Amino acid sequence: MNTLAVTIYGVGALTFMVTMYALEARGRTFILGFAFGCLLSSIYGFLAGAWPFGVIEVIWSGIALRRYLREGAGSALE
């Protein structure tokens, strides 16, 4: 994959991730969106050759997914 395509993909992935993060307070769906955005950003990190970034984004995705599931469990108990 050429450098321009990776860069364009990265800008899109990171923009999506940050947007979902900014909207998390509006509902748990945005938390799930943030988790997905982290996965997209992780792919970007690996494609760009920045594997530490890719690994950290996978971890953030797991944290966000856990928060998403916890939010759902909390609302079911109310």
TAJOMO-V233118 format. One record per run of one state. SS is the DSSP state (alpha for helix, beta for strand, coil for the rest). FROM is the first residue (numbers start at 1). LEN is the number of residues. If there is no record, write none. Layout:
BEGIN
ss->SS from->FROM len->LEN
ss->SS from->FROM len->LEN
END
This chain:
BEGIN
ss->coil from->1 len->2
ss->alpha from->3 len->20
ss->coil from->23 len->1
ss->alpha from->24 len->3
ss->coil from->27 len->1
ss->alpha from->28 len->20
ss->coil from->48 len->3
ss->alpha from->51 len->27
ss->coil from->78 len->1
END
